[in-house]
Amino acid sequence: MSRFLVTDENPDGYKLEEILGAIRNEIINRATKIMDDKRPEAQVVLNNNITILSLLAQSIELAEDSSRVLDKSFGPHSDKGPRIGVL
């Protein structure tokens, strides 16, 4: 059973892109707190965060694209079961 994502068993869950967006926002908040720290360790962490943010942006785009495909092909999610996969 999914703890975070919308499923038949978890109708109050979140879309993947919503979770990834929330994570992105937290990373941005943390990164701004260390951006003026010139220590090498802080710069490594900041650079890693920037790379992670780029990957998250790509992941959010892919998740949004999947949602668009599912919505266009099968309509909005309902309690009638999964739109694709094992029924």
N, CA, C and O atoms as a MOPAC input file, in Angstrom:
PM7 MOZYME 1SCF
protein

 N      0.84300 1    -1.18700 1     0.00000 1
 C      0.00000 1     0.00000 1     0.00000 1
 C      0.88300 1     1.24300 1     0.00000 1
 O      1.88700 1     1.31100 1     0.70800 1
 N      0.49400 1     2.20600 1    -0.79400 1
 C      1.24900 1     3.44900 1    -0.88500 1
 C      0.98500 1     4.32700 1     0.33500 1
 O     -0.15700 1     4.48300 1     0.76800 1
 N      2.04100 1     4.88800 1     0.87100 1
 C      1.90800 1     5.79000 1     2.01500 1
 C      1.74000 1     7.23400 1     1.58400 1
 O      1.19100 1     8.04400 1     2.33100 1
 N      2.20700 1     7.56700 1     0.39000 1
 C      2.24500 1     8.96200 1    -0.02800 1
 C      1.43800 1     9.25200 1    -1.29300 1
 O      0.80800 1    10.30400 1    -1.39700 1
 N      1.45300 1     8.33400 1    -2.24500 1
 C      0.83700 1     8.58200 1    -3.53600 1
 C     -0.64600 1     8.21200 1    -3.54200 1
 O     -1.09200 1     7.37500 1    -2.75800 1
 N     -1.40100 1     8.85100 1    -4.43800 1
 C     -2.82200 1     8.53300 1    -4.60400 1
 C     -2.95200 1     7.11300 1    -5.14800 1
 O     -2.34800 1     6.77100 1    -6.16400 1
 N     -3.73000 1     6.30800 1    -4.47500 1
 C     -4.08700 1     4.96700 1    -4.93800 1
 C     -5.52800 1     4.72100 1    -4.52900 1
 O     -6.14000 1     5.53700 1    -3.83900 1
 N     -6.06200 1     3.59000 1    -4.95900 1
 C     -7.41500 1     3.24200 1    -4.53000 1
 C     -7.48800 1     3.11900 1    -3.01400 1
 O     -8.47900 1     3.50500 1    -2.39300 1
 N     -6.42500 1     2.57400 1    -2.43000 1
 C     -6.39000 1     2.40400 1    -0.97500 1
 C     -6.03600 1     3.69600 1    -0.24900 1
 O     -6.29200 1     3.82100 1     0.94900 1
 N     -5.45800 1     4.64700 1    -0.95000 1
 C     -5.03700 1     5.91000 1    -0.35300 1
 C     -5.52900 1     7.08100 1    -1.20800 1
 O     -4.71700 1     7.78100 1    -1.81400 1
 N     -6.84400 1     7.30300 1    -1.26500 1
 C     -7.38400 1     8.35100 1    -2.13100 1
 C     -6.98500 1     9.76500 1    -1.71600 1
 O     -7.09000 1    10.69600 1    -2.51500 1
 N     -6.53400 1     9.93100 1    -0.48800 1
 C     -6.11000 1    11.24800 1    -0.02200 1
 C     -4.62100 1    11.48700 1    -0.22000 1
 O     -4.07300 1    12.46500 1     0.29000 1
 N     -3.96400 1    10.59600 1    -0.95900 1
 C     -2.53900 1    10.74000 1    -1.21200 1
 C     -2.25200 1    11.89100 1    -2.15800 1
 O     -3.14600 1    12.64300 1    -2.54500 1
 N     -1.00700 1    12.00700 1    -2.51400 1
 C     -0.54100 1    13.10500 1    -3.35900 1
 C     -0.13000 1    12.58300 1    -4.72600 1
 O      0.19700 1    11.40700 1    -4.88400 1
 N     -0.15000 1    13.47500 1    -5.71600 1
 C      0.42800 1    13.16100 1    -7.01100 1
 C      1.94000 1    13.19000 1    -6.85400 1
 O      2.47400 1    13.92600 1    -6.02500 1
 N      2.61800 1    12.39000 1    -7.65100 1
 C      4.08000 1    12.33300 1    -7.58600 1
 C      4.69400 1    13.71000 1    -7.77500 1
 O      5.63800 1    14.06800 1    -7.07000 1
 N      4.17200 1    14.48800 1    -8.72000 1
 C      4.74300 1    15.80700 1    -8.97400 1
 C      4.56100 1    16.74400 1    -7.78300 1
 O      5.37600 1    17.64500 1    -7.58400 1
 N      3.51600 1    16.55000 1    -6.99300 1
 C      3.31900 1    17.36800 1    -5.79500 1
 C      4.37600 1    17.05900 1    -4.73900 1
 O      4.91900 1    17.96500 1    -4.10800 1
 N      4.66000 1    15.78300 1    -4.55300 1
 C      5.68700 1    15.38700 1    -3.57900 1
 C      7.06200 1    15.88500 1    -4.01700 1
 O      7.81500 1    16.43500 1    -3.21400 1
 N      7.38000 1    15.68900 1    -5.29100 1
 C      8.67800 1    16.14200 1    -5.79300 1
 C      8.81300 1    17.66000 1    -5.68900 1
 O      9.89500 1    18.16800 1    -5.39500 1
 N      7.72700 1    18.37900 1    -5.92600 1
 C      7.74400 1    19.84100 1    -5.79300 1
 C      7.98800 1    20.27400 1    -4.35800 1
 O      8.72100 1    21.23200 1    -4.11300 1
 N      7.38200 1    19.57700 1    -3.41500 1
 C      7.59500 1    19.90200 1    -1.99800 1
 C      9.04500 1    19.64200 1    -1.59900 1
 O      9.63900 1    20.43000 1    -0.86400 1
 N      9.61000 1    18.54800 1    -2.08000 1
 C     11.02200 1    18.24400 1    -1.79700 1
 C     11.91500 1    19.31200 1    -2.42200 1
 O     12.86800 1    19.77900 1    -1.79800 1
 N     11.60200 1    19.69200 1    -3.65400 1
 C     12.37900 1    20.74400 1    -4.32400 1
 C     12.38400 1    22.03100 1    -3.49500 1
 O     13.42900 1    22.65900 1    -3.32400 1
 N     11.21500 1    22.41900 1    -2.98400 1
 C     11.12400 1    23.63900 1    -2.19300 1
 C     11.95500 1    23.56100 1    -0.92400 1
 O     12.58600 1    24.54300 1    -0.53400 1
 N     11.96100 1    22.40200 1    -0.27800 1
 C     12.78200 1    22.24500 1     0.93200 1
 C     14.26700 1    22.34600 1     0.61200 1
 O     15.02800 1    22.95100 1     1.36600 1
 N     14.67600 1    21.75800 1    -0.49800 1
 C     16.09400 1    21.82800 1    -0.88000 1
 C     16.48100 1    23.27300 1    -1.19500 1
 O     17.56600 1    23.72000 1    -0.82200 1
 N     15.60700 1    23.99800 1    -1.87200 1
 C     15.88800 1    25.40800 1    -2.16600 1
 C     16.05100 1    26.18500 1    -0.86200 1
 O     16.98900 1    26.97000 1    -0.72700 1
 N     15.15700 1    25.97900 1     0.09100 1
 C     15.26600 1    26.67200 1     1.38200 1
 C     16.58300 1    26.35000 1     2.08400 1
 O     17.23300 1    27.24400 1     2.62600 1
 N     16.97300 1    25.09400 1     2.07400 1
 C     18.23300 1    24.71500 1     2.71500 1
 C     19.43700 1    25.27900 1     1.97400 1
 O     20.40900 1    25.72100 1     2.58700 1
 N     19.36100 1    25.25700 1     0.65400 1
 C     20.49000 1    25.74900 1    -0.14100 1
 C     20.71500 1    27.23800 1     0.09000 1
 O     21.85800 1    27.69300 1     0.13100 1
 N     19.63800 1    27.99900 1     0.24000 1
 C     19.81500 1    29.43800 1     0.45200 1
 C     20.47800 1    29.72900 1     1.79700 1
 O     21.10400 1    30.77500 1     1.96200 1
 N     20.34700 1    28.82700 1     2.74300 1
 C     20.97200 1    29.03000 1     4.05000 1
 C     22.48200 1    28.81000 1     4.01800 1
 O     23.20000 1    29.30700 1     4.88500 1
 N     22.96400 1    28.07300 1     3.02700 1
 C     24.40500 1    27.79600 1     2.97500 1
 C     25.09400 1    28.46700 1     1.79300 1
 O     26.29500 1    28.27700 1     1.60200 1
 N     24.37100 1    29.24100 1     1.00100 1
 C     24.96300 1    29.77400 1    -0.22300 1
 C     26.10700 1    30.75200 1     0.02700 1
 O     26.95900 1    30.91900 1    -0.84600 1
 N     26.15400 1    31.39400 1     1.17400 1
 C     27.23600 1    32.32300 1     1.46300 1
 C     28.35700 1    31.69800 1     2.29900 1
 O     29.33000 1    32.36800 1     2.64600 1
 N     28.21100 1    30.43000 1     2.61200 1
 C     29.23400 1    29.71000 1     3.37800 1
 C     30.33000 1    29.28100 1     2.40500 1
 O     30.08800 1    28.45500 1     1.52500 1
 N     31.51500 1    29.83000 1     2.55700 1
 C     32.60600 1    29.59800 1     1.60700 1
 C     33.46400 1    28.37500 1     1.94100 1
 O     34.41100 1    28.07300 1     1.21600 1
 N     33.14700 1    27.67800 1     3.01700 1
 C     33.92100 1    26.47600 1     3.33700 1
 C     33.74400 1    25.43700 1     2.23500 1
 O     32.66900 1    25.33100 1     1.64500 1
 N     34.79400 1    24.67300 1     1.95900 1
 C     34.72600 1    23.68700 1     0.87100 1
 C     33.58500 1    22.68200 1     1.04900 1
 O     32.93500 1    22.29900 1     0.07600 1
 N     33.34600 1    22.26300 1     2.27800 1
 C     32.28300 1    21.28700 1     2.52600 1
 C     30.91100 1    21.86500 1     2.17300 1
 O     30.07100 1    21.18300 1     1.58500 1
 N     30.69900 1    23.11900 1     2.53700 1
 C     29.43000 1    23.77600 1     2.23100 1
 C     29.25800 1    23.93600 1     0.72400 1
 O     28.15300 1    23.78500 1     0.20200 1
 N     30.34800 1    24.24200 1     0.03000 1
 C     30.27000 1    24.40600 1    -1.41400 1
 C     29.96300 1    23.08200 1    -2.11500 1
 O     29.23100 1    23.05600 1    -3.10400 1
 N     30.52200 1    21.98700 1    -1.60100 1
 C     30.21000 1    20.66400 1    -2.16300 1
 C     28.73500 1    20.35700 1    -1.98600 1
 O     28.06900 1    19.91200 1    -2.92000 1
 N     28.22500 1    20.59600 1    -0.77900 1
 C     26.81000 1    20.33800 1    -0.50200 1
 C     25.93600 1    21.22800 1    -1.38100 1
 O     24.94100 1    20.76000 1    -1.93500 1
 N     26.28900 1    22.48800 1    -1.51300 1
 C     25.52200 1    23.40900 1    -2.35100 1
 C     25.52100 1    22.95200 1    -3.80700 1
 O     24.47600 1    22.94600 1    -4.45800 1
 N     26.68000 1    22.57400 1    -4.31200 1
 C     26.76300 1    22.08700 1    -5.69100 1
 C     25.95300 1    20.80600 1    -5.87900 1
 O     25.28600 1    20.63100 1    -6.89800 1
 N     26.01500 1    19.91400 1    -4.89300 1
 C     25.19900 1    18.69800 1    -4.96600 1
 C     23.71600 1    19.04700 1    -4.98600 1
 O     22.94600 1    18.46000 1    -5.74600 1
 N     23.31700 1    20.00400 1    -4.15000 1
 C     21.91500 1    20.41500 1    -4.11300 1
 C     21.47000 1    20.98700 1    -5.45500 1
 O     20.35000 1    20.73900 1    -5.90100 1
 N     22.35100 1    21.75200 1    -6.09600 1
 C     22.02000 1    22.32000 1    -7.40100 1
 C     21.80600 1    21.20400 1    -8.42500 1
 O     20.88100 1    21.27000 1    -9.23500 1
 N     22.65300 1    20.19300 1    -8.38700 1
 C     22.49200 1    19.04700 1    -9.28600 1
 C     21.19300 1    18.30700 1    -8.98500 1
 O     20.46100 1    17.93300 1    -9.90200 1
 N     20.90900 1    18.09900 1    -7.71100 1
 C     19.67400 1    17.42500 1    -7.31200 1
 C     18.46200 1    18.22700 1    -7.77300 1
 O     17.48400 1    17.64600 1    -8.24300 1
 N     18.51000 1    19.55300 1    -7.64600 1
 C     17.40200 1    20.39200 1    -8.08500 1
 C     17.15400 1    20.23600 1    -9.58300 1
 O     16.00500 1    20.20300 1   -10.02300 1
 N     18.21500 1    20.14000 1   -10.35400 1
 C     18.07200 1    19.93900 1   -11.79300 1
 C     17.40300 1    18.59900 1   -12.08700 1
 O     16.51600 1    18.51400 1   -12.93600 1
 N     17.82600 1    17.56500 1   -11.38900 1
 C     17.22500 1    16.23700 1   -11.58100 1
 C     15.77000 1    16.22400 1   -11.11700 1
 O     14.92400 1    15.58100 1   -11.73800 1
 N     15.48100 1    16.92900 1   -10.03200 1
 C     14.09600 1    17.02300 1    -9.56500 1
 C     13.23000 1    17.74500 1   -10.59500 1
 O     12.09200 1    17.34400 1   -10.84000 1
 N     13.76000 1    18.80200 1   -11.19600 1
 C     13.00800 1    19.52800 1   -12.21800 1
 C     12.65400 1    18.59000 1   -13.37500 1
 O     11.52600 1    18.60400 1   -13.86800 1
 N     13.60800 1    17.78600 1   -13.80100 1
 C     13.35000 1    16.81000 1   -14.85800 1
 C     12.31000 1    15.78500 1   -14.40700 1
 O     11.42600 1    15.41000 1   -15.17700 1
 N     12.41900 1    15.33900 1   -13.16800 1
 C     11.47800 1    14.34600 1   -12.63400 1
 C     10.06800 1    14.91300 1   -12.54100 1
 O      9.09700 1    14.21900 1   -12.84200 1
 N      9.95100 1    16.15600 1   -12.13000 1
 C      8.63900 1    16.80300 1   -12.04400 1
 C      8.01700 1    16.89300 1   -13.43300 1
 O      6.82800 1    16.62400 1   -13.60200 1
 N      8.81400 1    17.27000 1   -14.42000 1
 C      8.30100 1    17.35200 1   -15.79900 1
 C      7.80300 1    15.98900 1   -16.27500 1
 O      6.74600 1    15.89800 1   -16.89700 1
 N      8.55600 1    14.93900 1   -15.98600 1
 C      8.14000 1    13.59700 1   -16.39200 1
 C      6.85600 1    13.17300 1   -15.68200 1
 O      5.96500 1    12.59800 1   -16.30700 1
 N      6.75700 1    13.45000 1   -14.38700 1
 C      5.55300 1    13.08900 1   -13.63300 1
 C      4.34400 1    13.85100 1   -14.15800 1
 O      3.26000 1    13.28200 1   -14.29100 1
 N      4.52300 1    15.13800 1   -14.45600 1
 C      3.42200 1    15.93200 1   -15.01300 1
 C      3.00600 1    15.39800 1   -16.38400 1
 O      1.81800 1    15.35600 1   -16.70300 1
 N      3.97700 1    14.99400 1   -17.18300 1
 C      3.68100 1    14.43100 1   -18.49300 1
 C      2.87400 1    13.14200 1   -18.34900 1
 O      1.91000 1    12.92500 1   -19.08300 1
 N      3.26600 1    12.29400 1   -17.41200 1
 C      2.51700 1    11.05400 1   -17.17700 1
 C      1.08500 1    11.35700 1   -16.75800 1
 O      0.15100 1    10.70100 1   -17.21900 1
 N      0.90800 1    12.34000 1   -15.89100 1
 C     -0.44400 1    12.71600 1   -15.46000 1
 C     -1.27300 1    13.20900 1   -16.64400 1
 O     -2.45000 1    12.87300 1   -16.76900 1
 N     -0.64600 1    14.01400 1   -17.51500 1
 C     -1.36400 1    14.50300 1   -18.69500 1
 C     -1.79600 1    13.34700 1   -19.60100 1
 O     -2.92300 1    13.32600 1   -20.09700 1
 N     -0.89700 1    12.39200 1   -19.81000 1
 C     -1.21300 1    11.23500 1   -20.66000 1
 C     -2.37300 1    10.44300 1   -20.06200 1
 O     -3.31200 1    10.08000 1   -20.77000 1
 N     -2.30500 1    10.17800 1   -18.76700 1
 C     -3.37400 1     9.41400 1   -18.11800 1
 C     -4.69900 1    10.16300 1   -18.14600 1
 O     -5.74300 1     9.57400 1   -18.42700 1
 N     -4.66100 1    11.46500 1   -17.85400 1
 C     -5.89300 1    12.26100 1   -17.86900 1
 C     -6.50100 1    12.30800 1   -19.27200 1
 O     -7.71500 1    12.18100 1   -19.43300 1
 N     -5.65300 1    12.49100 1   -20.28400 1
 C     -6.14200 1    12.58500 1   -21.65200 1
 C     -6.70700 1    11.24300 1   -22.12200 1
 O     -7.73500 1    11.20400 1   -22.79800 1
 N     -6.04500 1    10.16200 1   -21.77000 1
 C     -6.44900 1     8.84900 1   -22.25900 1
 C     -7.59800 1     8.24000 1   -21.47400 1
 O     -8.45700 1     7.57200 1   -22.04800 1
 N     -7.61900 1     8.46500 1   -20.16300 1
 C     -8.56800 1     7.74900 1   -19.31100 1
 C     -9.40100 1     8.64400 1   -18.41100 1
 O    -10.20200 1     8.14500 1   -17.62100 1
 N     -9.23200 1     9.94600 1   -18.51300 1
 C     -9.96400 1    10.86300 1   -17.65600 1
 C     -9.33800 1    10.92900 1   -16.26700 1
 O     -8.36200 1    10.23400 1   -15.98500 1
 N     -9.90300 1    11.76700 1   -15.40600 1
 C     -9.34400 1    11.90900 1   -14.06700 1
 C     -9.45900 1    10.62400 1   -13.26200 1
 O    -10.33500 1     9.79600 1   -13.51300 1
 N     -8.57600 1    10.46700 1   -12.30500 1
 C     -8.58400 1     9.29100 1   -11.44500 1
 C     -9.89000 1     9.23900 1   -10.66800 1
 O    -10.40100 1    10.26900 1   -10.22800 1
 N    -10.42500 1     8.04300 1   -10.50100 1
 C    -11.65400 1     7.87900 1    -9.72300 1
 C    -11.49500 1     6.68700 1    -8.78700 1
 O    -10.45100 1     6.03500 1    -8.76900 1
 N    -12.51400 1     6.41600 1    -8.02900 1
 C    -12.49600 1     5.29000 1    -7.09600 1
 C    -12.82900 1     3.97200 1    -7.78400 1
 O    -12.96700 1     2.95100 1    -7.11100 1
 N    -12.96000 1     3.97200 1    -9.09700 1
 C    -13.35400 1     2.76300 1    -9.83000 1
 C    -12.19100 1     1.82100 1   -10.09800 1
 O    -12.37500 1     0.80500 1   -10.76800 1
 N    -11.03400 1     2.11700 1    -9.61000 1
 C     -9.87300 1     1.27200 1    -9.83000 1
 C     -8.79700 1     2.00700 1   -10.59900 1
 O     -9.00200 1     3.14900 1   -11.00900 1
 N     -7.65900 1     1.37600 1   -10.80100 1
 C     -6.54400 1     2.02700 1   -11.50500 1
 C     -6.88600 1     2.28900 1   -12.96500 1
 O     -7.64900 1     1.55000 1   -13.58700 1
 N     -6.30400 1     3.35400 1   -13.49100 1
 C     -6.53300 1     3.68300 1   -14.89600 1
 C     -5.70700 1     2.79600 1   -15.81300 1
 O     -6.11700 1     2.51700 1   -16.94000 1
 N     -4.55300 1     2.35300 1   -15.34400 1
 C     -3.71500 1     1.43900 1   -16.11400 1
 C     -3.14800 1     0.40000 1   -15.16500 1
 O     -3.19800 1     0.56700 1   -13.94700 1
 N     -2.61800 1    -0.65300 1   -15.71700 1
 C     -2.02600 1    -1.70000 1   -14.89200 1
 C     -3.03500 1    -2.79000 1   -14.56700 1
 O     -4.08800 1    -2.88500 1   -15.19700 1
 N     -2.71000 1    -3.59100 1   -13.59900 1
 C     -3.53900 1    -4.71800 1   -13.19600 1
 C     -4.83100 1    -4.20700 1   -12.58200 1
 O     -4.81900 1    -3.38100 1   -11.66900 1
 N     -5.93400 1    -4.70300 1   -13.09200 1
 C     -7.25000 1    -4.29500 1   -12.56900 1
 C     -7.72300 1    -5.22300 1   -11.47600 1
 O     -8.80700 1    -5.02700 1   -10.92700 1

